[in-house]
Amino acid sequence: MRHWKILAAASFSLLALPIVAAAQSAGVPDAKSANGIKFIAGGLGQPESQAMLKEAARYPLNLVFSGGRDKHFVADVRVNVKDKAGKTVFEATAGAPIMLVDLPTGAYTIEAQYRGKALQHSAQVVAKAPTGLTFHWDLAD
């Protein structure tokens, strides 16, 4: 009887391994590219948000999108980045509330549009010192 319990416990542990592995790998979405610049948009749900915040150290520009009085995350934000000459160097839609962008060092103007409302920030991006910007829209909750 004792061997049966040990075998049952071992079998259950082996069956649970793929489930645990899937939960642990539910971290950062795959990187994409726009205008030759790598980016990741993610942060849907707590585990992915935490994974994105850890990944943020590897990306020079970190954007977070929120709205309303309770500052809830928002997605489907159109992002346009222009260099100091006014040339668009990056343009993409963030399908999630956190966007990490691998921009080269430089001065940029970042515009984010959500539900037809545009917000703008300026940033000096440095490769090994991530710049974080939050875009918050005052929305009727």
Order of alpha helices (4+ residues) and beta strands (2+ residues): alpha-beta-beta-alpha-beta-beta-beta-beta-beta-beta-beta-beta
